[in-house]
Amino acid sequence: MQSTKKFKLTDAILTVICVVFVAEAAAPVASIGNSQYFWWIFMIAAFLLPYGLIASELGTTYEGDGGLYDWISKAFPGTKWGARAAWWYWINFPLWMASLAVMCPDLITTATGVQLNAAASLLIQLAFIWIVTFVAFSPVCDNILILNVCSVIKVLLAVVVGALGVYYVANNGFVNDMSPATFLPSFDANSLSYISVIIFNCLGFEVICTMSDSMENPKKQIPQSIIVGGIVIAAIYLFGAFGIGAAIPTASISTDSGLIDAVMLITGRSGGLFVSLVALLFMVTLFGNMISWSMGVNNTACYAAENHDLPRFFARRSPKNNMPTGAALANGIVASLVCVLGVIIQMVAPDSELFWTFFALNLVMLLLSYVPVFPAFLALRKKDPDTERPFRVPGGPGLLKLLAYLPMVLIAIAVLFTAVPLSFDAATLSATLPITVGSVVCIIAGEAIIAACRKKQ
């Protein structure tokens, strides 16, 4: 029996914020220096805006659980592009969940001062994964309070970081060189590799589209929540970025840095009540991130499996509420295996940056899943012009092509600079090759799985 609860416009907006705003990715972007402000503003205009408009049109025109898989399959029937997108979209999630699970033991240590051994850390990681997995067995409306609270906490933490930066600058001045030249965009490999993180921070609008059955009026709520949520997200990203970039020396921020590291660096404290509270609240937002994304990812994977494009196990649903339990369990199993692998990696290479390695791998796979969405938008406009579009992206053919192809080009650049080593020194290879190899393995595995599923059809 499906839930009869419906969430309102405010719930939809807060869910968009919970899904799209990624607090843990803000600090790594700040490591590129003042040019981060250019890249934030550019990506908001060149990626977030067109992507949000296109997701609004597709989500209100083609409602259902399939999300981007459904859009791509309708646009390119008879091809594997819908199946590929569904696989990339799904596999990113357990990798991302593992990367966040890796952060949890450190957050607990920060909050409590208790040092954890490898076994205790692994148990905490597995607990994080399986709590998210089992919560995802319930309909989104049954978890709306969790999502709303996490959204509010995310905004609060970003505002706190921004405010701390303003306070620090007012009392001590800027710690970094703030001359106009430093704000110009950098086009070196280091800076361009973080474009992918900024784009990642803008993704997730289609997740709300897979929740249309839980809305009172999805044809109005989807575009309204995307537009309002997008504006709020852009504002808090910029404010939080200012706080980190103004008060923390760029050299002190690493790829493994997170929001809690930013708070400690700004306040100059590694413990205490305030830092402990921020650490605990930040961990709550990680649960919110995973729970909100799991709803969209699981629905998409289940829908693809029902159409024989992903393993049949993903199509299993709960007899009580029709939720996609098979996809959820698959997430938990894969994420757990990745965390166990992480423990082995840390035993062999204690200095390895596990968060960034797992996060970058999930990032590459997620970005790839969006590539076919933009040509699918153009194809559906041409092939299916008579279907009612409650929300329609404005503009003529030339503007629509620009809105579709510009995000595609940015995704291609982001994937290139994240997953491909552009130099062959030892430091670059050790940081990038695991991402390259992992991406290739995920793509090849997906092709084999899709072929096997279609063969059984």
Beta strands, then each sheet from edge to edge (+ up, - down):
end
